């Protein structure tokens, strides 16, 4: 693997989202407009595209190397069930817990979101789910795992749970970082 490509990819994946957040707050202030929110979401998608470009064009690795697998009916059903559980179970429990613990400042954050149209909030939720999964779990964790000194200590993958990491033609994990 190309160390420079990995370093640039990690910089984009790990520093990009906080930079977008800071710039968004400085530009839009404490009460974001719909346009500012959409611009922030577009910036996050641009970061995701940049990381995908690094993987495919610079590292010349398949998307499987960052854990991407084809969508199946079962994975879509699992996503719908997880979303329903979060919406109808976890969120009410979380709100009750925040109120029970008397945490201050939570309402201020929620009121900022209430000022945005529902479509913008749906876009923000989809962006957060996809982009954060790609940048953090998909790219950053996979590359840090492959390149860490502890990578040599990882147990071999079984045929029933193939590795998302790049492999050589012999099937051995490729650890050329």
ABEGO torsion letter per residue (X at the ends): XBAAAAAAAAAAAAAAAAAAAAAAAAAAEABBBAAAAAAAAAAAAAAAAAAAAAAAAAAGBBAAAAGBBBBBAAAAAAAAAAAAAAAAAAAAAAAAAAAAAGBBGAAAAAAAAAABBAAAAAAAAAAAAAAAAAAAAAAAAAAAAAABAAAAABBBBBAABBBABBBBAAGBBBBAX
